[in-house]
Amino acid sequence: MKSMMIMYAVRMVMGFLTPELLLKLVGNLNEKVGAFILKSDNTVDDAIWAVLKTGGGTEIKVVVDTVLDFGERYVIGSVSKLDDAIMLPFFAAVRAAGNIPDND
């Protein structure tokens, strides 16, 4: 009985969603997500959103640079110096391996 009700609900929703309405819903969702991400102070999600909007390519290096910059700022800002000795060389090795410039 429960599965029949679920199938009936799915059939109703599928009958209601026309291709035009679905495109409109996706467009509205895209606008809402973009507005939410751009309002935040986090530069990592801004860079990821920019790559998703453009479809990738060389912009992936911008995303990796942004993530590494975020990590570097976090490590440098911490009280511990042990993480500085371990993580900063790791970040430098990732940049060298991926040929990712530090665009601070």
C-alpha positions in Angstrom: 0.0 0.0 0.0 2.8 2.4 0.9 4.7 1.7 -2.4 1.5 2.3 -4.3 1.0 5.7 -2.7 4.6 6.6 -3.4 4.3 5.6 -7.1 1.0 7.6 -7.3 2.8 10.7 -5.8 5.7 10.3 -8.2 3.3 10.0 -11.2 1.5 13.2 -10.1 4.8 15.1 -9.8 6.0 13.9 -13.1 2.7 14.9 -14.8 3.0 18.4 -13.2 6.7 19.0 -14.2 6.8 20.0 -17.8 10.2 20.6 -19.5 9.6 24.3 -19.4 8.7 24.4 -15.8 11.7 22.2 -14.9 14.1 24.6 -16.8 12.5 27.5 -14.9 13.0 25.7 -11.6 16.6 24.9 -12.4 17.2 28.6 -13.4 15.7 29.8 -10.1 17.7 27.4 -8.1 20.9 28.5 -9.9 20.2 32.1 -9.1 19.5 31.3 -5.4 22.6 29.2 -5.0 24.7 31.8 -6.8 23.4 34.6 -4.6 24.0 32.6 -1.4 27.5 31.7 -2.4 28.5 35.3 -3.4 27.1 36.7 -0.2 29.5 34.6 1.9 33.0 35.7 2.9 34.4 32.3 1.9 36.6 32.7 -1.2 36.8 28.9 -1.7 33.2 28.5 -2.5 33.3 31.5 -4.8 36.2 29.9 -6.8 34.4 26.5 -7.0 31.2 28.2 -8.1 33.1 30.1 -10.9 34.5 26.8 -12.2 31.1 25.1 -12.1 29.6 28.0 -14.0 32.3 28.1 -16.7 32.7 24.3 -17.0 36.3 23.9 -15.8 39.5 24.0 -17.8 42.4 26.1 -16.6 40.2 27.6 -13.9 40.7 24.5 -11.8 44.2 25.9 -10.9 42.4 29.0 -9.6 40.3 26.8 -7.3 43.3 24.8 -6.1 45.2 28.1 -5.5 42.3 29.4 -3.5 42.1 26.2 -1.4 45.8 26.2 -0.8 45.7 29.9 0.2 42.9 29.1 2.6 45.0 26.3 4.1 48.1 28.4 4.3 46.3 31.3 6.1 44.8 28.8 8.5 48.1 27.1 9.3 50.0 30.4 9.7 47.3 31.8 11.9 47.4 28.9 14.3 49.3 28.9 17.5 51.2 25.7 16.8 54.4 25.8 14.8 54.5 22.1 14.2 51.7 22.4 11.6 53.7 25.2 9.9 56.7 22.9 9.6 54.6 20.0 8.1 51.9 21.7 6.1 53.6 24.6 4.5 56.1 22.4 2.7 53.3 20.1 1.7 51.4 23.0 0.2 54.5 24.1 -1.6 55.0 20.6 -3.0 51.4 20.5 -4.3 51.9 23.9 -6.0 55.1 22.7 -7.6 53.6 19.3 -8.7 50.6 21.0 -10.2 52.4 24.1 -11.6 50.0 26.2 -9.6 51.3 29.8 -9.0 50.6 31.5 -5.7 48.4 34.4 -6.8 47.9 36.1 -3.5 
